Structures are given as C-alpha cells and as structure tokens.
Amino acid sequence: MKRMMLFMTAFWLLALGCAACGTGAAEGESVSSGPGYRSVSQEEAAAMMERDDGHIVVDVRREDEFRSGHIPGAVLIPNESIGTEPPEELPDTGQIILIYCRSGRRSKEAARKLAAMGYTRIYEFGGINTWNGPIETDPSQ
C-alpha cells in the first residue's frame, strides 16, 4: 500500500510539474513538435496566414502535385530538393515558415531538415488533403 501511495504521489507531482512548466504555445495552438519545429493545427496555420508578419507558406510536394492545387501564395520547395544548404527561397533563418505537403509526412521531414540548417520559426501543419481553406490551381494545366 505504501508503494502504491508513493507511486501515485510521484505520478501527480510529475504531472503537475509538467503542467507548470508551460509550453510556450499560444492559446489554441498545438504543442506537438519535432526537433526544431512546431506542429500546429490547420486552423492555427490559417490564422497565422491572415497575419501580416512576413511569413512564407511553403509547399514541399512535387511540382506536378503543386500545379494540381496549392494554398494561394505558397512557394514550391520540393522536399527532395532540400539538402544541407539553405534553399534560396528562404534566405532568412528567422522568418516564419508555414510548411505543408499532401498528408503531413514530407512536411515533417522537410521541417526537420530546415531546423537542422538553423531555421528557428518553422510551423508544420500537415497536408493539403485535409485543408479546408482556399486552394488554387495552375491555369496552364
């Protein structure tokens, strides 16, 4: 019985300690993150896109996928093209980068690679396949 009480006390202290630490996330913002980037909900990403804060929206799919439909104003930087050198489209490592792909797998991978290069304000928001906001297509298709 003493062991059980000790275990429960330790559990609650740990839980309370984690809650007291805070996450640094804004109200309504998702707090899951990977190394060097933060994953946010698509609703939070849409709200961030409404702000005039110098952000850039990055689509990391292939060019054919991008042309078939992308978030208005998004810049195409295919995940496969991101190596160890900063992409020329992203000269400022402190710029807010909102990054997405089709389902969320490539955007997480690209976010990790950019974070490893020193980018500090990366917000990954999953895939366009669940995006409820506007989508534009390339008229030359």
Backbone hydrogen bonds, N-H to C=O, Kabsch-Sander energy under -0.5 kcal/mol:
donor,donor_aa,acceptor,acceptor_aa,energy
5,M,1,M,-2.3
6,L,2,K,-2.6
7,F,3,R,-2.8
8,M,4,M,-2.6
9,T,5,M,-2.5
10,A,6,L,-2.6
11,F,7,F,-2.6
12,W,8,M,-2.4
13,L,9,T,-2.4
14,L,10,A,-2.4
15,A,11,F,-2.6
16,L,12,W,-2.8
17,G,13,L,-2.5
18,C,14,L,-2.2
19,A,15,A,-2.0
20,A,16,L,-2.2
21,C,17,G,-1.2
22,G,18,C,-0.8
29,E,26,A,-2.3
34,G,37,Y,-1.0
36,G,34,G,-0.6
37,Y,34,G,-1.3
38,R,122,I,-2.4
39,S,32,S,-2.6
40,V,124,E,-2.5
45,A,41,S,-2.3
46,A,42,Q,-2.4
47,A,43,E,-2.1
48,M,44,E,-2.4
49,M,45,A,-2.1
50,E,46,A,-1.0
51,R,47,A,-0.6
51,R,48,M,-1.0
53,D,51,R,-1.2
56,I,96,I,-2.1
58,V,56,I,-0.5
58,V,98,L,-3.5
59,D,75,V,-2.7
60,V,58,V,-0.5
60,V,100,Y,-2.4
66,F,62,R,-2.3
67,R,63,E,-2.6
68,S,64,D,-1.2
69,G,65,E,-0.6
69,G,66,F,-1.2
70,H,136,E,-2.9
74,A,71,I,-2.3
75,V,57,V,-2.9
77,I,59,D,-2.6
77,I,75,V,-0.6
79,N,60,V,-2.5
81,S,78,P,-1.7
82,I,78,P,-0.6
82,I,79,N,-1.5
83,G,81,S,-0.7
83,G,85,E,-0.5
90,L,87,P,-1.9
93,T,91,P,-0.7
95,Q,92,D,-1.5
97,I,121,R,-2.9
98,L,56,I,-2.9
98,L,96,I,-0.5
99,I,97,I,-0.6
99,I,123,Y,-2.6
100,Y,58,V,-2.4
101,C,126,G,-2.0
108,K,104,G,-1.5
109,E,105,R,-1.9
110,A,106,R,-3.0
111,A,107,S,-2.4
112,R,108,K,-2.2
113,K,109,E,-2.0
114,L,110,A,-2.7
115,A,111,A,-2.4
116,A,112,R,-2.0
117,M,113,K,-0.9
117,M,114,L,-0.6
118,G,115,A,-1.4
119,Y,114,L,-2.1
120,T,93,T,-2.5
121,R,93,T,-0.5
123,Y,97,I,-3.4
124,E,38,R,-2.4
124,E,122,I,-0.5
125,F,99,I,-2.4
127,G,103,S,-0.5
128,I,101,C,-2.7
129,N,102,R,-2.3
130,T,127,G,-1.4
131,W,128,I,-1.3
136,E,70,H,-3.3
138,D,67,R,-2.3
141,Q,138,D,-1.8
